[in-house]
């Protein structure tokens, strides 16, 4: 522990400061100054806004290269790369009006380009927009993104699924570091609170080139909230209430920044009762309570930028086993339940040189997880300590070629502190080296990269040979070479074509290698296989996107072949009354895609129609379907924007009809599911009462009180439906 903290603190070394600055004026196409445009130097974690004359000034800038992003609602976002800043420079910018949402800089991919310039298609969604849909938790909001689903246990536990892959095949990044929380467990949720998170970026497909093992299926990259604008103090308070669970979610944040120093602090509390199904009954012990605390401190000057962030999350989760039993609105969990404590510390550093830069990201995560059956004595108590590092060097630009080389690794230790073991005590060490480059010419971009990874896993022997809970000692070594190649071009001014091919890999996890007993929540006896090979995949993605002032259309297709796909399969025998499942391997194929349409008709500029369809099929190469493949979904939304006098600005109302189709393409031991259609509505905007202003939103979800069971619900085997009608009221103040 001490050596981890020492490594983090070493990054706080300071350098001498220079006095470079950039100033300029931002106007529209008619040369009118634009006030309130955000000018963001993300590498310095510094933002300002233009004044009433459209003027901005950024000071204490590095001598090397720097990218500035200019964004304003109703206008196309622009990013400007300034090379070798010296003294004071002038940069004037003209923004073009745009009816659709602002283009966003994608930071989860190597070169931090706008999505319209990116070689890889990445979906980006703000947390605010997900909350405006009335979602109670972060994972519920993620499941509204096309291509993303969730394996859920009521409202409290959810695991992300990207194009049919989940668990250790989907890597989660937060605060710039990988989140490790025993993802192998079906009852182990995301463990993140949406308070203090600005947005999420979704990479759908293998991202092992950038992130190593476990990014075989994709990456969820959570961007933390930004610091306050330079030389300002900002505070905010948010409250959401939920009718179905009689729940509430509260957050309070404070931020202050100078030209060089910046600070933030945020607290959040979320509590929910058992959720109510359409017949009026409540599903026993689906209640939960969550406390979350985040803090950050940053410093930047002409030589470097450094940000230290801390996140503490405390979850008290009920585990539903009795279905519909005791009826209560209590928020105090009963047995069985989980207690989860996450401590996450990250240090993100950027050092600037004359024509290059170095990123050094360090992280430490402690996941403390306990499970209780019928008393306050934990039957399972696992502590997972993870230290990870990610070092990237951006080489000097060579003509039109930009290049990044780097090293990445992780040191992880799993320790059991209770009598019952789910997985053995073990240590895991990862090391990877990679390089990637991009060549831009005209409207074309070609991006390629390679990577080598090595993993060493050592576990301890535990228990008595031949009995449940026995684990043999393991000493396993895995390695893998991976590569990616992507091409983007514009067939026409508004028509973009992307084609990407990439390999990925995943080493088997401890549960797959060593399980020997009844797995909590699965009601089956699982037997691991220490001779499992590394999963290796090749995925090809094709994306066609058309964007004009009032019309947007995109279609994305993928084909994913996985060698040695690991899954559990019934052996045909029983042990103590439980069906025995063995971990085996087989080649597998997944294919499908997403189609989306957004119409913003002129002259009805206040009206939006959005529709999207997503589909994925997963098959074993020797026949049969893969388990836990989400059902096809068709989502339709009509949105109207409006203003009412001076008291309601940025008003909106939405009507959403979401149709999920039946899923009968299931594995031999999976359960098929029926289709269903849900009706949702929303209303909101910015309310101004004198000098007081606040954001308001009201949502009604499942308004027809439809009884439905999602295919990936872990309560489906007991025939327990999801939530009935649920009204959500939210209000947010800034001060």
C-alpha positions in Angstrom: 0.0 0.0 0.0 2.8 2.5 1.0 4.7 1.9 -2.3 1.5 2.6 -4.3 0.8 5.9 -2.6 4.5 6.9 -2.9 4.4 6.3 -6.6 1.3 8.6 -6.9 2.9 11.4 -4.9 6.1 11.4 -7.0 4.1 12.8 -9.9 3.5 16.1 -8.1 6.9 17.5 -8.9 6.7 21.1 -10.2 8.5 23.0 -12.9 9.3 26.7 -13.7 6.5 28.6 -15.3 6.5 30.6 -18.6 4.2 33.3 -19.7 2.8 32.2 -23.1 -0.8 33.2 -23.9 -3.4 33.0 -26.6 -6.1 35.6 -27.1 -8.7 36.1 -29.8 -12.3 36.8 -30.8 -15.1 34.2 -31.5 -17.8 35.3 -34.0 -20.5 33.7 -36.1 -20.6 33.6 -39.9 -22.1 37.1 -40.0 -19.2 38.5 -37.9 -21.4 38.9 -34.8 -19.4 38.3 -31.5 -20.5 35.2 -29.6 -20.6 35.6 -25.8 -20.4 32.5 -23.5 -18.5 30.3 -25.9 -16.5 27.7 -23.9 -12.8 27.6 -24.8 -11.3 24.4 -23.4 -7.6 23.5 -23.1 -8.3 19.9 -21.9 -4.6 19.0 -21.6 -4.3 21.7 -19.0 -7.7 21.0 -17.4 -8.4 24.7 -18.0 -11.5 26.3 -19.4 -12.8 29.9 -19.9 -15.7 31.6 -21.6 -15.8 34.5 -24.1 -17.0 37.8 -22.8 -19.8 40.0 -24.1 -17.5 41.0 -27.0 -16.6 37.4 -27.9 -13.1 37.9 -26.5 -11.1 35.2 -24.7 -7.6 35.0 -23.2 -5.7 31.9 -22.0 -2.5 32.4 -20.1 0.3 30.2 -18.6 0.4 28.0 -21.7 3.1 25.5 -22.6 5.9 26.2 -25.2 4.9 23.1 -27.2 1.8 22.1 -29.1 -1.7 22.6 -27.7 -5.3 21.9 -28.8 -8.1 24.3 -28.0 -11.8 23.3 -28.4 -14.4 25.9 -29.0 -18.0 24.8 -28.2 -21.3 26.6 -28.0 -24.9 25.3 -28.1 -26.4 25.7 -31.6 -23.0 25.9 -33.3 -20.5 23.4 -34.7 -17.7 22.6 -32.3 -14.2 23.3 -33.6 -10.8 22.2 -32.4 -7.7 24.2 -33.2 -4.2 22.8 -32.9 -1.6 25.4 -32.1 2.0 24.4 -32.7 5.0 25.7 -30.7 3.3 28.5 -28.8 5.6 31.5 -28.2 4.8 34.6 -26.1 1.4 36.0 -27.0 -0.5 34.7 -30.1 -3.8 35.7 -31.6 -6.4 33.1 -32.8 -9.8 34.3 -34.0 -12.4 31.7 -34.6 -15.6 31.7 -36.7 -18.3 29.2 -35.6 -20.9 27.9 -38.0 -24.6 27.4 -36.9 -25.7 23.8 -36.5 -29.1 22.4 -35.7 -27.9 19.1 -34.1 -25.9 18.5 -30.9 -22.4 19.8 -30.6 -19.6 17.6 -31.9 -17.5 16.4 -29.1 -13.8 15.6 -28.6 -13.3 11.9 -28.0 -10.6 11.3 -25.4 -10.9 7.5 -25.2 -9.2 7.1 -28.6 -5.5 7.9 -29.2 -5.4 11.4 -30.8 -8.3 13.2 -29.0 -10.1 14.3 -32.2 -13.6 15.5 -32.7 -15.9 12.5 -33.4 -16.5 13.8 -36.9 -12.7 13.5 -37.5 -12.2 10.2 -35.6 -11.2 7.1 -37.5 -13.1 4.9 -35.0 -16.8 5.4 -34.4 -17.3 6.1 -30.7 -20.7 6.9 -29.1 -20.6 9.7 -26.5 -23.5 10.5 -24.1 -23.6 13.1 -21.4 -24.8 12.1 -17.9 -27.2 15.0 -17.9 -29.0 13.7 -21.0 -29.2 10.2 -19.5 -30.7 11.6 -16.3 -33.3 13.6 -18.3 -34.6 10.2 -19.4 -35.5 9.4 -15.8 -32.9 6.6 -15.2 -32.4 5.8 -11.5 -28.8 4.5 -11.8 -25.8 5.0 -14.1 -26.1 1.6 -15.6 -29.7 2.1 -16.5 -28.7 5.3 -18.5 -25.9 3.4 -20.3 -28.5 0.8 -21.5 -30.3 3.5 -23.5 -27.2 3.9 -25.8 -27.7 1.8 -29.0 -25.4 -1.3 -28.8 -25.3 -1.2 -25.0 -27.4 -3.4 -22.7 -27.3 -4.5 -19.1 -27.4 -7.8 -17.1 -29.6 -6.6 -14.2 -30.7 -7.8 -10.8 -33.6 -5.5 -10.0 -32.7 -1.8 -9.9 -29.6 -2.1 -7.7 -27.2 -4.3 -9.6 -26.3 -3.9 -13.3 -23.5 -5.1 -15.5 -22.8 -3.5 -18.9 -23.1 -5.5 -22.1 -21.6 -4.2 -25.4 -22.8 -6.0 -28.5 -23.4 -9.2 -26.6 -20.2 -9.3 -24.5 -20.0 -8.5 -20.8 -18.1 -9.2 -17.6 -14.3 -9.4 -18.0 -14.7 -8.8 -21.7 -15.8 -5.1 -21.2 -13.3 -2.8 -19.6 -14.4 0.2 -17.6 -12.2 3.3 -17.3 -12.9 6.1 -14.8 -10.7 9.1 -13.9 -8.3 7.9 -16.6 -7.6 4.5 -15.0 -9.1 1.0 -15.3 -11.8 0.1 -12.8 -11.3 -3.3 -11.1 -14.1 -4.7 -8.9 -14.3 -8.4 -9.4 -16.1 -8.1 -12.7 -16.4 -11.9 -13.1 -19.2 -12.1 -10.6 -22.8 -12.0 -11.9 -23.9 -10.1 -8.8 -21.0 -7.6 -9.0 -22.4 -4.4 -10.4 -20.7 -1.4 -12.0 -20.0 0.3 -8.6 -20.0 3.9 -10.0 -22.2 6.8 -9.1 -23.1 9.3 -11.9 -22.5 12.3 -9.6 -19.3 14.0 -10.6 -19.3 12.3 -14.0 -19.7 14.4 -17.1 -20.1 11.9 -19.9 -19.4 8.4 -21.1 -17.7 7.2 -24.3 -18.4 3.8 -25.6 -15.9 1.9 -27.8 -17.9 -1.0 -29.4 -15.3 -3.6 -30.3 -11.8 -4.8 -29.4 -9.7 -2.0 -27.8 -6.9 -4.2 -26.6 -4.4 -2.1 -28.6 -5.0 0.8 -26.2 -6.1 -0.9 -23.0 -4.7 -4.4 -22.9 -6.4 -7.6 -21.7 -10.2 -7.5 -20.9 -10.9 -4.9 -23.6 -11.8 -7.6 -26.0 -15.5 -6.6 -26.2 -15.2 -2.9 -25.8 -14.6 0.0 -23.4 -16.7 2.3 -21.3 -14.7 5.4 -20.7 -16.2 7.8 -18.1 -15.1 11.4 -18.2 -15.0 13.1 -14.8 -16.6 16.5 -14.3 -14.4 19.4 -15.3 -13.0 22.0 -12.9 -14.5 25.4 -12.7 -13.8 28.0 -15.3 -10.5 29.9 -14.6 -10.8 32.4 -11.8 -14.3 31.4 -10.8 -16.2 29.7 -8.0 -19.0 27.4 -9.0 -21.4 25.3 -6.9 -24.4 23.1 -7.7 -27.1 21.1 -5.9 -29.2 18.3 -7.5 -32.2 16.3 -6.2 -34.1 13.5 -7.9 -37.2 11.7 -6.6 -38.5 8.3 -7.8 -42.2 7.3 -7.2 -41.9 3.6 -7.8 -39.1 2.9 -5.3 -39.9 5.9 -3.1 -36.3 6.7 -3.7 -34.1 9.8 -3.8 -30.8 10.8 -5.2 -29.0 13.9 -3.9 -25.7 15.6 -4.9 -23.8 18.7 -3.9 -20.6 20.0 -5.5 -18.2 22.9 -5.1 -15.5 23.9 -7.6 -13.0 26.8 -7.6 -10.2 27.6 -10.0 -7.4 30.1 -10.5 -5.2 30.4 -13.6 -3.0 27.6 -12.3 -4.7 25.9 -9.3 -8.1 24.2 -9.4 -10.1 22.3 -6.7 -13.4 20.4 -6.5 -15.3 18.4 -4.0 -18.6 16.5 -4.4 -20.9 14.3 -2.3 -23.8 12.2 -3.3 -26.4 9.9 -1.6 -28.8 7.5 -3.3 -31.4 5.4 -1.5 -34.2 3.2 -2.9 -36.9 0.9 -1.5 -37.9 -2.4 -3.0 -39.2 -1.7 -6.5 -42.9 -2.2 -7.3 -44.0 -4.5 -10.2 -47.2 -3.7 -12.3 -49.6 -5.7 -10.0 -48.6 -3.5 -7.0 -46.4 -5.9 -5.2 -42.8 -5.1 -4.3 -39.8 -7.4 -5.1 -38.3 -8.1 -1.7 -34.8 -6.9 -0.9 -34.2 -5.0 -4.1 -33.5 -2.0 -1.9 -30.1 -0.3 -1.7 -28.3 2.7 -0.3 -25.2 4.3 -1.8 -22.9 7.0 -0.6 -20.3 8.6 -2.9 -17.6 11.2 -2.3 -15.3 12.7 -4.9 -12.5 15.3 -4.6 -9.9 16.7 -7.0 -7.0 19.1 -7.1 -5.1 20.2 -10.1 -2.2 22.4 -11.1 -0.9 23.5 -14.5 1.7 25.8 -15.9 3.7 26.1 -19.1 5.7 23.0 -18.4 3.2 20.5 -17.1 -0.3 19.7 -15.9 -1.2 17.4 -13.0 -4.6 16.3 -11.5 -5.1 14.2 -8.4 -8.6 12.7 -7.9 -10.1 10.6 -5.2 -13.4 8.7 -5.2 -14.9 6.8 -2.3 -18.1 4.7 -2.9 -20.0 2.8 -0.3 -22.8 0.4 -1.4 -25.3 -1.5 0.8 -27.1 -3.8 -1.6 -29.9 -6.2 -1.0 -29.8 -9.5 -2.9 -33.3 -10.6 -3.9 -33.8 -14.4 -3.4 -37.3 -14.7 -2.1 -39.0 -13.0 -5.0 -42.3 -11.3 -3.9 -42.3 -11.9 -0.1 -42.3 -9.4 2.8 -44.0 -6.1 1.6 -42.3 -3.1 3.1 -41.1 0.4 2.0 -38.1 0.2 4.3 -34.8 1.2 2.8 -32.8 -0.9 5.3 -31.4 -4.0 3.5 -32.1 -7.5 4.9 -30.2 -10.7 4.4 -28.7 -11.8 2.0 -26.9 -8.6 1.1 -23.6 -7.1 -0.1 -21.4 -4.4 1.4 -19.0 -2.9 -1.2 -16.4 -0.2 -0.5 -14.4 1.3 -3.3 -11.4 3.6 -2.9 -10.1 5.0 -6.1 -7.1 7.3 -6.4 -5.8 8.6 -9.7 -3.0 10.9 -10.8 -3.0 12.2 -14.4 0.0 14.1 -15.5 1.0 15.7 -18.8 4.6 17.1 -19.4 5.0 19.4 -22.4 8.1 19.7 -24.5 8.9 21.9 -27.5 7.2 19.7 -30.0 6.1 16.6 -28.1 4.5 15.6 -24.8 4.4 12.8 -22.2 1.3 11.5 -20.5 1.7 9.6 -17.2 -1.4 8.2 -15.6 -1.2 6.3 -12.3 -4.0 4.7 -10.4 -4.8 2.7 -7.2 -8.1 1.0 -6.5 -9.2 -1.0 -3.5 -12.4 -3.0 -3.9 -13.6 -4.3 -0.5 -16.5 -6.7 -1.1 -18.4 -8.6 1.6 -21.5 -10.9 1.3 -23.8 -11.7 4.2 -26.2 -14.7 4.2 -28.1 -14.4 7.5 -26.0 -12.4 10.0 -23.5 -9.6 10.3 -20.7 -12.1 9.9 -19.5 -12.1 6.3 -19.5 -15.5 4.5 -17.4 -13.9 1.7 -14.9 -11.1 2.2 -12.7 -10.3 -0.7 -10.2 -7.4 -1.0 -8.8 -6.6 -4.4 -5.9 -4.1 -4.5 -5.0 -2.8 -8.0 -2.2 -0.5 -9.0 -2.1 0.4 -12.7 0.0 2.7 -14.9 -0.3 4.1 -18.4 2.6 6.0 -20.0 2.2 7.5 -23.5 4.7 9.6 -25.4 3.4 11.7 -28.3 6.3 11.9 -30.7 7.1 15.1 -32.7 4.9 15.2 -35.8 6.7 13.9 -38.9 5.1 15.5 -41.9 1.4 14.5 -41.7 2.0 11.6 -39.4 1.3 11.6 -35.7 2.6 8.8 -33.6 2.2 7.6 -30.0 4.3 4.9 -28.2 3.7 3.7 -24.7 3.8 1.2 -21.9 0.9 0.0 -19.8 0.6 -2.4 -16.9 -1.2 -3.5 -13.8 -0.3 -5.2 -10.5 -3.2 -6.8 -8.7 -3.6 -8.8 -5.5 -6.8 -10.6 -4.4 -7.1 -11.5 -0.7 -9.8 -13.5 1.1 -10.6 -12.7 4.7 -13.6 -14.9 5.4 -14.0 -18.7 5.8 -15.7 -19.2 2.4 -13.6 -18.6 -0.8 -15.2 -17.9 -4.1 -11.8 -17.5 -5.8 -8.3 -18.1 -4.4 -5.8 -15.6 -3.1 -3.8 -14.6 -6.1 -1.6 -11.9 -7.7 -1.7 -10.8 -11.3 0.9 -8.7 -13.1 0.3 -7.3 -16.6 2.8 -5.5 -18.9 2.2 -4.2 -22.3 4.0 -2.1 -24.9 2.3 -0.5 -27.9 2.6 2.0 -30.7 0.0 3.7 -32.9 0.1 6.3 -35.7 -2.3 8.3 -37.9 -1.7 9.8 -41.3 -4.1 12.5 -42.5 -4.4 13.8 -46.1 -7.3 15.8 -47.3 -10.5 14.3 -45.9 -8.8 10.9 -45.5 -7.3 9.4 -42.4 -5.4 6.1 -42.0 -4.7 4.8 -38.5 -2.7 1.7 -37.5 -1.1 0.2 -34.4 0.4 -2.8 -32.8 0.8 -4.1 -29.2 2.4 -6.9 -27.2 1.1 -8.0 -23.8 2.3 -10.3 -21.1 0.3 -11.5 -18.0 1.6 -13.6 -15.1 -1.0 -15.0 -12.7 -0.1 -16.9 -9.5 -2.6 -18.2 -7.0 -2.4 -20.1 -3.7 -3.7 -23.6 -2.9 -6.6 -23.6 -0.5 -8.9 -26.3 1.0 -8.9 -30.1 1.0 -8.4 -32.0 -2.2 -11.6 -33.5 -3.5 -13.9 -31.3 -1.5 -15.9 -28.2 -2.4 -13.8 -25.0 -2.1 -10.5 -26.7 -3.0 -8.3 -24.6 -5.3 -5.0 -25.9 -6.6 -2.1 -23.6 -6.8 -1.7 -21.9 -10.2 1.3 -20.3 -12.0 0.0 -19.2 -15.4 1.7 -17.0 -18.1 -0.2 -15.6 -21.1 1.0 -13.3 -23.9 -0.6 -11.9 -27.0 0.3 -9.8 -30.1 -2.5 -7.5 -31.4 -2.9 -5.0 -34.2 -5.5 -2.6 -35.6 -6.1 -0.8 -38.9 -8.7 1.8 -39.6 -9.6 4.1 -42.5 -11.9 7.2 -42.7 -12.9 9.2 -45.7 -15.6 11.6 -46.8 -17.4 10.3 -49.9 -19.1 13.7 -50.0 -19.2 16.9 -47.9 -21.7 15.4 -45.4 -21.0 11.6 -46.0 -18.4 9.9 -43.8 -17.2 6.3 -44.3 -15.2 4.3 -41.7 -13.8 0.8 -41.9 -11.9 -0.7 -39.0 -10.4 -4.1 -38.3 -8.8 -4.9 -34.9 -7.7 -7.9 -32.9 -8.2 -8.3 -29.1 -7.5 -10.8 -26.4 -8.6 -11.8 -22.9 -6.8 -14.0 -20.5 -9.1 -16.3 -18.5 -10.0 -14.9 -15.1 -9.6 -16.6 -11.7 -13.2 -17.8 -11.5 -12.9 -19.6 -14.9 -9.6 -21.1 -14.0 -10.3 -22.3 -10.4 -14.1 -22.3 -9.5 -15.1 -25.2 -7.3 -18.4 -24.8 -5.6 -21.8 -23.2 -5.7 -21.6 -19.7 -7.1 -23.7 -17.1 -5.2 -26.7 -16.1 -7.2 -26.4 -18.7 -10.0 -27.7 -21.7 -8.0 -25.3 -24.0 -9.8 -22.1 -25.8 -9.0 -19.3 -24.3 -11.1 -16.0 -26.1 -11.9 -13.1 -24.1 -13.3 -10.6 -25.3 -15.9 -6.9 -24.4 -15.2 -6.0 -25.4 -18.8 -8.1 -22.7 -20.5 -6.4 -20.7 -23.3 -6.5 -17.0 -24.0 -9.5 -15.7 -25.9 -8.4 -14.0 -29.2 -10.7 -12.2 -31.5 -10.8 -10.3 -34.8 -13.6 -7.8 -35.4 -14.4 -5.8 -38.5 -16.5 -2.7 -38.2 -18.1 -0.7 -41.0 -19.8 2.7 -40.4 -21.5 5.0 -42.8 -22.7 8.4 -41.5 -24.5 11.2 -43.2 -25.0 14.6 -41.5 -26.6 17.7 -42.9 -28.3 20.7 -41.2 -31.6 19.0 -40.7 -31.0 15.3 -41.4 -28.7 12.7 -39.8 -28.4 9.1 -40.6 -25.9 6.4 -39.6 -25.6 2.6 -40.1 -22.9 0.5 -38.3 -22.3 -3.2 -38.8 -19.8 -5.6 -37.2 -18.6 -9.1 -37.5 -16.7 -10.5 -34.5 -14.9 -13.9 -34.6 -13.6 -15.2 -31.2 -11.2 -18.1 -30.9 -11.5 -20.1 -27.7 -14.5 -18.3 -26.3 -14.9 -19.3 -22.7 -18.3 -20.2 -21.3 -19.9 -22.5 -18.7 -21.9 -25.5 -19.9 -23.9 -28.1 -17.9 -22.1 -31.3 -17.5 -25.2 -33.4 -17.0 -24.3 -34.4 -13.4 -25.4 -33.0 -10.0 -23.5 -32.2 -6.8 -25.4 -31.8 -3.6 -28.6 -31.1 -5.6 -27.0 -28.5 -7.8 -26.4 -28.9 -11.5 -22.7 -28.9 -12.3 -21.4 -26.5 -14.9 -17.9 -26.8 -16.4 -16.0 -24.0 -18.0 -15.2 -24.9 -21.6 -14.0 -23.3 -24.8 -15.3 -23.1 -28.4 -14.9 -20.7 -31.3 -17.7 -18.2 -31.6 -19.1 -15.5 -33.9 -21.1 -12.4 -33.1 -22.5 -10.1 -35.7 -25.1 -7.3 -36.0 -25.1 -3.5 -35.8 -27.1 -0.4 -35.2 -29.1 2.0 -37.5 -30.0 5.5 -36.4 -32.0 8.4 -38.0 -32.5 11.9 -36.7 -34.7 14.4 -38.6 -34.9 18.1 -37.7 -37.3 19.4 -40.3 -37.2 23.0 -41.6 -39.0 25.3 -40.9 -40.2 23.3 -37.9 -36.8 23.9 -36.2 -38.3 23.1 -32.8 -39.2 19.5 -33.7 -36.9 16.4 -33.6 -37.6 12.8 -34.6 -35.1 10.1 -33.6 -35.2 6.4 -34.2 -32.7 3.7 -33.8 -32.5 -0.1 -34.2 -29.9 -2.4 -32.7 -29.4 -6.1 -33.2 -26.8 -8.7 -32.3 -26.6 -12.5 -32.8 -24.1 -14.8 -31.1 -23.4 -18.3 -32.2 -21.0 -21.1 -31.3 -19.0 -22.2 -34.3 -20.0 -25.9 -33.9 -23.7 -25.0 -33.5 -26.0 -23.4 -30.9 -26.3 -19.9 -29.6 -24.3 -18.0 -27.0 -25.8 -17.3 -23.6 -26.9 -13.8 -22.5 -27.3 -12.2 -25.9 -29.6 -9.2 -25.7 -32.8 -9.0 -27.7 -33.2 -6.7 -30.6 -34.5 -3.2 -29.8 -36.3 -0.5 -31.7 -36.4 3.0 -30.1 -38.4 6.0 -31.2 -38.4 9.5 -29.7 -40.2 12.7 -30.7 -38.8 15.8 -29.0 -40.1 19.4 -29.1 -37.9 22.3 -28.0 -39.7 25.5 -26.8 -39.5 28.7 -24.8 -42.3 30.0 -22.6 -41.9 33.7 -21.9 -38.9 34.6 -19.8 -39.4 32.0 -17.1 -38.8 28.8 -19.1 -35.7 28.6 -21.3 -34.3 25.6 -23.2 -37.7 23.8 -22.6 -38.2 20.4 -24.0 -40.8 17.6 -24.0 -40.3 14.0 -25.2 -42.4 11.1 -26.2 -40.5 7.8 -26.3 -41.7 4.4 -27.5 -39.2 1.6 -27.0 -39.9 -1.8 -28.5 -37.9 -4.8 -27.4 -38.4 -8.0 -29.5 -38.7 -11.5 -28.3 -35.5 -13.5 -27.9 -35.7 -17.1 -28.9 -32.1 -17.5 -30.2 -30.8 -18.8 -26.9 -28.4 -21.4 -25.7 -29.6 -24.8 -24.5 -29.8 -23.7 -20.9 -30.8 -20.1 -21.5 -34.5 -18.9 -21.1 -36.3 -17.4 -24.1 -38.1 -14.1 -23.5 -41.2 -12.4 -24.9 -41.2 -9.0 -26.6 -42.7 -5.8 -25.1 -43.2 -2.1 -25.8 -42.8 0.7 -23.2 -44.2 4.2 -23.3 -42.2 7.0 -21.7 -42.6 10.8 -21.6 -40.5 13.7 -20.3 -40.7 17.4 -19.7 -38.1 19.9 -18.6 -36.1 23.0 -19.1 -34.3 25.9 -17.3 -36.7 27.9 -15.1 -36.0 31.5 -14.2 -37.8 33.1 -11.3 -36.3 36.6 -10.8 -32.6 36.1 -10.1 -33.1 32.4 -9.3 -32.6 29.8 -12.1 -32.7 26.1 -12.0 -33.0 23.0 -14.3 -36.2 21.0 -13.9 -37.2 17.7 -15.4 -40.2 15.4 -14.9 -40.4 11.9 -16.4 -43.0 9.2 -16.6 -41.5 5.8 -17.5 -43.5 2.7 -18.4 -46.6 4.9 -18.3 -48.9 2.0 -19.3 -47.7 -0.1 -16.3 -46.6 -2.8 -18.7 -45.6 -6.2 -17.2 -42.3 -7.1 -18.9 -39.2 -9.2 -18.1 -36.0 -8.2 -19.9 -34.1 -11.1 -21.4 -30.9 -10.3 -19.5 -32.6 -9.9 -16.1 -31.2 -12.3 -13.5 -34.7 -12.5 -12.0 -36.2 -13.8 -15.3 -35.8 -17.5 -14.2 -38.2 -16.8 -11.3 -40.7 -14.9 -13.6 -40.2 -11.6 -11.8 -40.9 -8.6 -14.0 -39.2 -5.2 -14.0 -40.5 -1.9 -12.6 -44.1 -0.8 -13.2 -44.9 2.8 -13.8 -42.3 5.2 -12.4 -42.4 9.0 -12.1 -39.1 10.8 -11.7 -38.8 14.5 -10.6 -35.4 16.2 -10.8 -34.2 19.7 -10.0 -30.7 21.1 -10.2 -29.4 24.5 -9.0 -26.1 26.3 -9.8 -24.7 29.0 -7.5 
